[in-house]
Amino acid sequence: MPIALIKIIEGRSAEKKRKLIESVSRAMAESLEMPIDGVRVLLDEYPADRWGRGGRLVSDSPGKTGTEPPSAEVIEATAKLLAN
């Protein structure tokens, strides 16, 4: 039973988290050639004042909330990494 551990900044909607879990689960099941029911995904959410990016707290970054959706490229690359 493979388990994906994903750490994200809090603030995303339940629908976005559902889509993330679905896409990661599907990618893992396909690449491991196994039933999707055997895949587990755990999301850890952190507040922006406990997350650093570029040497700064995300909460200190002007105009950034930390909840911007990842680009399609980031989603695809993450799914590929998790599938390996």
C-alpha positions as CSV (number, residue, x, y, z in Angstrom):
1,M,0.0,0.0,0.0
2,P,1.8,3.1,-1.2
3,I,1.4,6.3,0.8
4,A,1.9,9.9,-0.5
5,L,2.7,12.5,2.1
6,I,1.9,16.0,0.8
7,K,2.7,19.2,2.8
8,I,0.8,22.4,1.7
9,I,0.0,25.8,3.0
10,E,-3.4,26.0,4.5
11,G,-6.2,27.9,2.9
12,R,-7.2,25.8,-0.1
13,S,-10.8,24.8,-0.6
14,A,-12.0,21.2,0.1
15,E,-12.6,20.9,-3.7
16,K,-8.9,21.7,-4.5
17,K,-7.7,19.2,-1.9
18,R,-10.1,16.6,-3.4
19,K,-8.6,17.2,-6.9
20,L,-5.1,17.0,-5.6
21,I,-5.8,13.7,-3.8
22,E,-7.6,12.3,-6.8
23,S,-4.8,13.2,-9.3
24,V,-2.0,12.0,-7.1
25,S,-3.9,8.7,-6.4
26,R,-4.6,8.2,-10.0
27,A,-0.9,8.8,-11.0
28,M,0.4,6.4,-8.4
29,A,-2.1,3.7,-9.2
30,E,-1.4,3.9,-12.9
31,S,2.4,4.0,-12.6
32,L,2.4,1.2,-10.0
33,E,-0.2,-0.8,-12.0
34,M,-2.4,-1.3,-9.0
35,P,-6.0,-0.6,-7.9
36,I,-6.5,3.1,-6.9
37,D,-8.2,1.8,-3.7
38,G,-4.8,0.7,-2.5
39,V,-3.3,4.2,-2.6
40,R,-3.2,6.4,0.5
41,V,-2.7,10.2,0.4
42,L,-2.1,12.3,3.6
43,L,-2.2,16.1,3.5
44,D,-0.4,18.1,6.1
45,E,-1.5,21.7,6.1
46,Y,0.6,24.5,7.6
47,P,-0.1,28.2,8.2
48,A,1.8,30.7,6.0
49,D,3.7,31.9,9.1
50,R,5.3,28.4,9.5
51,W,6.3,28.0,5.9
52,G,9.5,29.5,4.3
53,R,10.2,30.1,0.6
54,G,13.2,31.9,-0.7
55,G,14.6,32.6,2.8
56,R,11.4,34.3,3.9
57,L,8.2,33.4,5.6
58,V,5.4,33.1,3.1
59,S,3.3,35.3,5.3
60,D,5.9,38.1,4.9
61,S,5.9,38.0,1.1
62,P,4.1,41.0,-0.3
63,G,1.0,40.1,-2.2
64,K,1.4,36.4,-1.5
65,T,-0.9,34.4,0.6
66,G,0.6,31.0,0.0
67,T,-2.6,29.7,-1.4
68,E,-2.0,30.4,-5.0
69,P,-2.7,27.3,-7.0
70,P,0.3,25.4,-8.3
71,S,0.9,25.6,-12.1
72,A,0.0,22.7,-14.3
73,E,3.8,22.0,-14.7
74,V,4.2,21.8,-10.9
75,I,1.3,19.4,-10.5
76,E,2.5,17.2,-13.3
77,A,6.1,17.1,-12.0
78,T,4.9,16.3,-8.5
79,A,2.7,13.5,-9.8
80,K,5.7,12.0,-11.7
81,L,7.9,12.2,-8.7
82,L,5.4,10.5,-6.5
83,A,4.9,7.8,-9.1
84,N,8.6,6.8,-9.0
